[in-house]
Amino acid sequence: MGEIRRLQRADGPATVLAIGTANPPNCVPQDEYLDFYFPVTKSEHLTDLKHKLKIMCQNTGTEKRFFHHTEEQLNAHPHFFHRGQPSLDDRLEIAAAAAPELAASAAAKAIAKWGRPATDVTHLIVSTNSGAHAPGADLRLASLLGLRAVQRTMLHLNGCSGCSAGSASLRLAKDLAENNRGARVLVTCVELTIVSPSAARRTPTPTPSSARRRLATEQARSSSALTPWNPSNVRSSRW
């Protein structure tokens, strides 16, 4: 049994063979971002917030911002910037179409650097925080790249692809590569901010009365948290 398992595993540790990157097509320089953001979100009257955001932008070290969405696209969806109107479905619909295409652009560059045909890829891992559709971005990406006999793994909503989700994807890829002899794993992490943009708004300044009400609520929660356990309030469930 040990010999069979040894033959199934790779002889050495996993290795990164190539890396490809891609950005959404629309680039806004950092020094022009405020002139883009406030008009498109109809927030130009909030001059005090614009000044605060300007200070923040000057201290982030960011030089460029890449977006899938354009001013025309956002103007066609004004409900994106009205908090009382539902917009999630429309945002996810845009992301569902755009995310696999952006991922395919980066993946194609990595495959080209690798120097072998895409059909040699045996495993595909796709991570995104931009929606959780089924079928997911992994199926569409496999179709765009011409991957036929490939084992797909989709990681939804695991956090930012540049941090926690990206690390989880690489950890999974390492396990697949080292435990499947001859495996060639393609990892793709893609994010689109179309899911999250919102209009600027002022946070209401709490009045003394509202602060007292909040304090009373906090105290009530603390009291309820210390309530002694009562067996009569416990319900059992059978699974």
C-alpha positions in Angstrom: 0.0 0.0 0.0 2.8 2.4 0.8 4.4 1.7 -2.6 1.2 2.5 -4.4 0.8 5.7 -2.5 4.4 6.7 -3.2 3.9 6.2 -6.9 0.8 8.4 -6.8 2.7 11.3 -5.2 5.1 13.8 -6.8 8.8 13.2 -6.2 9.5 16.7 -4.9 7.8 19.8 -3.6 5.4 22.0 -5.6 7.0 24.7 -7.7 5.6 27.9 -9.2 6.3 27.6 -13.0 4.8 30.9 -14.2 2.9 33.9 -13.1 0.5 36.1 -15.1 -1.4 39.3 -14.1 -4.1 41.4 -15.6 -6.0 44.6 -14.7 -9.4 45.8 -15.6 -9.3 48.0 -18.7 -10.2 51.4 -17.1 -7.4 53.2 -15.3 -7.9 56.3 -13.2 -4.8 58.0 -11.9 -4.8 58.7 -8.2 -4.7 62.5 -8.7 -7.9 62.3 -10.8 -9.8 59.8 -8.7 -11.7 62.4 -6.7 -12.9 64.2 -9.9 -14.1 60.8 -11.0 -15.7 59.5 -7.8 -17.7 62.5 -6.5 -19.5 63.4 -9.8 -20.3 59.8 -10.7 -21.8 59.2 -7.3 -23.6 62.5 -7.3 -21.8 63.6 -4.1 -20.2 66.8 -5.3 -22.0 68.8 -2.6 -20.1 67.0 0.1 -17.1 69.3 -0.2 -15.9 68.5 3.4 -15.8 64.8 2.7 -14.0 65.4 -0.6 -11.3 67.3 1.3 -10.9 64.4 3.8 -10.7 61.8 1.0 -8.1 63.9 -0.8 -5.9 63.8 2.3 -6.4 60.0 2.5 -5.5 59.6 -1.2 -2.4 61.6 -0.8 -1.1 59.3 1.9 -2.0 55.8 0.5 0.9 55.6 -1.9 -1.5 54.4 -4.6 -0.6 55.7 -8.1 -3.4 54.2 -10.2 -6.8 52.6 -9.7 -8.1 50.0 -12.2 -11.9 49.5 -12.6 -14.1 47.3 -14.7 -16.9 49.9 -14.4 -16.9 53.1 -16.4 -18.7 56.4 -15.8 -21.2 55.5 -18.5 -21.9 52.1 -16.9 -22.4 53.7 -13.4 -24.7 56.4 -14.9 -26.8 53.6 -16.4 -27.3 52.1 -12.9 -28.1 55.1 -10.6 -29.6 52.8 -8.0 -26.1 51.7 -7.2 -25.7 54.9 -5.1 -29.0 54.9 -3.4 -28.8 52.9 -0.2 -32.5 52.4 0.0 -32.7 50.7 -3.4 -31.7 47.1 -4.1 -28.7 46.8 -6.4 -26.9 43.6 -5.5 -28.4 41.4 -8.2 -27.4 43.9 -10.9 -23.9 44.2 -9.5 -23.4 40.4 -9.3 -24.7 40.1 -12.9 -22.0 42.4 -14.1 -19.3 40.6 -12.1 -20.4 37.2 -13.2 -19.7 38.1 -16.8 -16.6 40.2 -16.3 -14.6 38.2 -13.7 -14.0 35.1 -15.8 -12.8 37.3 -18.7 -10.3 39.1 -16.5 -9.1 35.9 -15.0 -8.7 34.4 -18.5 -6.5 37.3 -19.5 -4.1 36.7 -16.5 -4.2 32.9 -16.9 -3.4 33.1 -20.6 -0.2 35.1 -19.8 0.9 32.6 -17.2 0.3 29.7 -19.6 2.3 31.4 -22.3 5.2 31.9 -19.9 4.9 28.3 -18.9 5.4 27.3 -22.6 3.0 24.3 -22.7 -0.5 24.0 -24.1 -3.4 24.9 -21.9 -4.8 21.4 -22.3 -1.9 20.1 -20.2 -3.5 21.8 -17.1 -4.9 19.1 -14.9 -6.4 21.1 -12.0 -8.0 24.5 -11.9 -8.5 26.6 -8.7 -10.5 29.8 -9.0 -10.9 32.2 -6.0 -13.1 35.3 -6.0 -14.9 37.5 -3.6 -17.0 39.1 -6.4 -20.0 36.9 -6.1 -21.0 33.2 -5.6 -22.8 32.1 -8.7 -23.5 28.5 -9.6 -22.2 27.5 -12.1 -19.3 29.6 -11.0 -16.5 31.5 -12.6 -14.4 28.3 -12.8 -16.7 26.8 -15.4 -16.7 29.9 -17.6 -12.9 30.3 -17.2 -12.3 26.6 -18.2 -14.4 27.2 -21.3 -12.5 30.5 -22.2 -9.1 28.7 -21.9 -10.2 25.6 -23.7 -9.7 23.3 -20.7 -11.5 20.1 -21.2 -10.5 17.3 -18.8 -9.7 19.5 -15.8 -10.6 19.1 -12.2 -12.1 22.3 -11.0 -12.3 23.8 -7.5 -14.1 27.1 -6.8 -13.4 29.2 -3.6 -16.2 31.7 -3.0 -16.1 34.6 -0.6 -12.9 33.5 1.2 -11.8 37.1 1.6 -9.6 39.3 -0.5 -7.8 37.3 -3.3 -4.6 39.2 -2.6 -4.5 38.0 1.0 -6.5 35.2 2.8 -8.2 33.7 -0.3 -5.0 33.9 -2.4 -3.1 32.1 0.4 -5.8 29.4 0.7 -5.7 28.9 -3.1 -1.9 28.4 -3.1 -2.1 26.1 -0.1 -4.7 23.9 -1.9 -2.6 24.0 -5.1 0.4 22.8 -3.3 -1.5 19.9 -1.8 -2.8 18.9 -5.2 0.5 19.2 -7.0 2.4 17.2 -4.3 -0.2 14.4 -4.0 -1.0 13.8 -7.6 2.0 12.8 -9.8 2.1 14.8 -13.0 -0.4 17.4 -11.8 -0.3 20.9 -13.3 -2.4 23.2 -11.3 -3.6 26.6 -12.5 -4.6 29.0 -9.8 -6.6 32.1 -10.6 -7.6 34.8 -8.1 -9.9 37.6 -9.4 -11.6 40.5 -7.9 -13.9 43.3 -9.2 -14.9 46.3 -7.1 -18.2 46.7 -9.0 -19.8 44.7 -6.1 -19.0 47.3 -3.5 -18.9 51.0 -4.7 -21.3 53.3 -2.9 -21.9 57.1 -2.6 -20.2 59.2 0.0 -22.3 60.2 3.0 -21.8 61.9 6.3 -22.1 59.8 9.5 -24.7 61.4 11.7 -23.1 63.0 14.8 -24.6 61.3 17.9 -26.7 63.6 20.2 -26.5 63.3 24.0 -29.9 61.5 24.0 -28.9 59.0 21.3 -25.7 58.4 23.1 -27.6 57.6 26.3 -29.9 55.3 24.5 -27.0 53.5 23.0 -25.4 53.1 26.4 -28.6 51.7 27.8 -28.8 49.2 25.0 -25.2 48.1 25.6 -26.0 47.7 29.3 -29.1 45.7 28.5 -27.1 43.4 26.3 -24.4 42.9 29.0 -27.1 42.0 31.5 -28.7 39.5 29.2 -25.4 37.9 28.5 -24.9 37.2 32.2 -28.4 35.7 32.6 -28.1 32.3 34.4 -28.7 29.3 32.3 -32.2 28.0 32.5 -32.8 24.3 31.3 -36.4 25.1 30.5 -35.2 27.4 27.7 -33.1 24.8 26.0 -34.5 22.9 23.0 -33.0 19.7 21.6 -32.7 18.9 18.0 -32.1 15.5 16.4 -29.9 15.4 13.2 
